[in-house]
Amino acid sequence: MNPTSIAAVNRLPDPEKRSLYLQMVPPALMVRFALPADFVDPLGRPLAEVRCQAGSTDVVVAVRHRAEAIDPLLYAHVTDTMNGQIHVLLYIINDPESPRFDVDRMPDGQPTEFGAFRRNLAAEEAALQAGLAPGQVRRGLRALRDSIDAFDSFVASLGQDLYFVEPLFYHNAVVFEGYGFTYQQGRRLMEGIHAGFQEGGPLGISMDASTPFRAPAGATTVRGRSWAIHDGILGYPFTRVTMYKRVGVHAQVSTFPQAVWQACA
């Protein structure tokens, strides 16, 4: 009987579950970074780490383009819901050859937990100026379409037809909308945010350049809004947003019509 959940995959022999989980890696990344099919470099060093203990209900997949790379090229943390459905807790694709910004750690090395507990403001401002969005330690690879296609295939291989994601930042949610996701919870919040950033709205008025993350022009862009929200402009954290996607289906949802990522230079 084929496994239908992360818990069921984790009970399989190691080679089988590893092979299933590495389906999450988009073929385009394999080609772009010349990753070997067995994810082992010419010196015999592993390029893929798959943490999936038997008895657990989650898996972590981390793939590096070089064994010595500081950050993974791809990092995914996926778990089961209470109903055995697939829930993506974190999915990151970095350009490993781009400059790194230490927004994930303080100068003394303490983790920031993506700015939830503490913020490295100097690193965040540098990331902002370099065109990054909140939470990004490096530039992305513009590979989300390929990643979603690969993940759709992985979910379908488990006999499931939908999966959930947890957008950590406002911009994540807007981008997911563009790739066919809709909301289990949080749509009213997203629509309220959009209304608040309209001309004369309370969020738009608060884009007063009082911090580097609240530039007035940012009120009309996805990235500008996301930095301001990360900076606390809502007065509360951006949480309790859960989205889902049906395999092969585009939900046609948009809480930011005609969204622009960032203003033209």
C-alpha angles and dihedrals in degrees: 000000000000117000115254101187142037090255090055093047089050090060092060123097112278098255092051097048092043090053091049095048095047088063084083090073108094113237089229090064091049089056098040094053097031091238112183117241091243093047092234120125124225090268091056095254119142118246095187128059118193116186108192114139119193109256094031126107099214141062135203119205119189121178124186128195088216127023092235095049114129095217129036120251086221129017123181131175112188131174143171123261118228086267093053095256123138118264122185109211096177135001120174132173115188132189095235093198096056125092116282124232116197097224088134095061140039121238088262091053099256111144116247095204088228090309095303095117103021137354133226094214096184092053092044093052090049090049090049092052090048091057099256127137127232114293095020115127091180138014115279126244100233087240100126095113091054090044093052091048090052092047092048088055092048092051091046090052087062091054093251128127104200142032138190132233133194110219107209095196138031093250091054091058094049092048092049089053088058091056096051106274125137134189133276086177135352103050093116089051091051092049090048090052091052091050091048092056094054118110108289093012120131095250093046091051089051090059088093103138089251087138130019088254096060103063110162092232089058092072090081098045134073094228094045093050092046093054091048092049090048086051090058102258092143092058090235135055123277098249142128095056115134124173135186139197131205113223110261093002131109112208095204093221123152126172090174107046115208089005117197117206096212139342119271114260 
